[in-house]
Amino acid sequence: MNIRVYMSFAFLTCLFACQPSSRSGEGTSDTLHQADQLPLEDHEQKHCFLRTEGTQQQDSSYIQLVMRNKTVSGVYNVIPQEKDARRGTLLGKSDDGVFDLVWTFTQEGTQDTLRVVFALRDGKLLQKPLTVDALTGRQVTRDTSRFSVVYEPIDCVAD
């Protein structure tokens, strides 16, 4: 890896150092948590992911998902080098391992929203890619798209 990737990761780590932490875990909804014998679905789960791309892996995208029952919230930041970043929050629902979310972000001082769809598979986060709607010129997530954008799991920064 080169210094830009390390710098991007260090920047993201610092950026999210103040995020609240919670329990992280995997399992089915009928799995019991040993400490208090409540179903795991009653506990908050936090997962973090990073994607780097570009000729020198200089562009980065960071996602932190917090799941409680079927509600999903989190942070999603897309930070391309030498371009305008999109930083924002996620909110939506989980259904059979698919997260259908609204991303509220700021770019160039303007707030906007996009629907984004992710799936957690084999420990990695997959996303349906954004495409441009020819009629509106806006990016959209098409239901017919395949999950083709891959984010690698990383440790979530603790308080």
PyMOL commands that set and color helices and strands:
alter all, ss='L'
color gray80, all
select helices_A, chain A and resi 3-15+40-42
alter helices_A, ss='H'
color red, helices_A
select strands_A, chain A and resi 45-53+59-68+71-79+86-95+98-107+110-121+124-127+130-132+139-141+149-154
alter strands_A, ss='S'
color yellow, strands_A
deselect
rebuild
show_as cartoon
